[in-house]
């Protein structure tokens, strides 16, 4: 998981949803949102899971988890596609799409996958 349940509560979860969801449900929503984020991050060349997620990734995962948890609890606001909760989730997905396309990068991470290209003189056939 890229965020804790406390971070989910503080960053994205509306109080009515937070009060009706237990810790296990919050963790499941965070796990699912983290797995979704991983699919975008892999496409961008990141080695997943990210061991030290930055605030950008934590926020995106929390926004997605909050919306999905609200929907699962039947607490998503009326007029879903114009609700703040939905718009924040949609923006998190768009950010992940930009990361996957190489148009945005994760805070403090390297998408190179940790591989090195070594050149020696004379050639050593490594």
C-alpha angles and dihedrals in degrees: 000000000000095000139030127240088250090056090048090053093046100041108035120352117105112230094245091056093042092054093050098045123076125217093263092054091048091049091049091051091049092048091052093046091047091051090051091050090050091058090058094042093052089054089055092052100256119144106239142250094044106226097205108030117197126225091265093061093040091052094048093049092047092050092051093044093048093053094045092048092050090051092048090052091047088241099117109130121257114264088036098190093058097039119114090235092055094043092052091050091048091051090050090054091047090052090051089050089053090050090050090050092050093247094114133028135211117258109262096355135116118219093199092099091233096277119143131207111210126196121190133182114242096035108254100187094235 
